[in-house]
Amino acid sequence: MQQIQSEDSGFWLLTKGSSVYLQDGELPCGKAVEFGLAGRDGLVIGALDNRPLWLVNECDDERDYVYLRDLLGLPERTFNLLARGVELNHFFRTHRFCGKCGAKTAITQDEWAVQCENDACSYRTYPVICPSIIVAVRRGKEILLANHLRHKGGIYTTLAGFVEVGETFEQTVQREVFEETGIKVKNIRYFGSQPWAFPNSQMVGFLADYANGEIRLQEEEICDAKWFRYDEPLPPLPPQGTIALKLIQATLELCKHSTE
């Protein structure tokens, strides 16, 4: 990062955890001095409307912040840039010391990384991204949806979980679906992905078909799981902008045209 100068101009991204600062519902835009940012540390992480997007080094202040998940209605590119900033500040904040020798680190100037200040070590670390699968399962004209403990009494959504060491994404899909619902799946195919800055995940989406098994809940994670027909009333679903809803919508379309 570099020290922000009074005349530096563009959009300004201030973060606090997985939340961002908005002014009248918009990212602050203008000169640094207008927002009291001169002298703070920052770096340009992209561009919005042909103007630089500055990420400001996170620190405690009295501003009001908005949870990033509440901004899913933003254009995808804009949301992903905000997610980039949240993840970078999380990385810088949690990697202030070298994981190899324990010395202090400094943010590098040539790329998004931190480097050990101990000349005998100089170990360089890059932003940590934790891959997670998310999958919609179809059985003929039905979709499998689950009510997770964190959404108890609320939305029903797809199944998801983190990739383990030594696993392919497809193996993670099979394991997570079986662990959470007792269902085995087949015909696993890639759908799309979404940066998920809560705080540093990458959601990798898949579609899959039912192979066999009866629903058996992993009760420490799942409250309920059911098969829902595409042409019957559905429970509350995830919000617009989530890859979960995109997977559900794509699967419902497949259900509609299924001849099974």
Summary of the structure (lengths in Angstrom):
residues: 260
radius of gyration: 21.6
end to end distance: 56.8
largest distance: 65.7
contacts: 783
relative contact order: 0.14
helix: 22%
strand: 38%
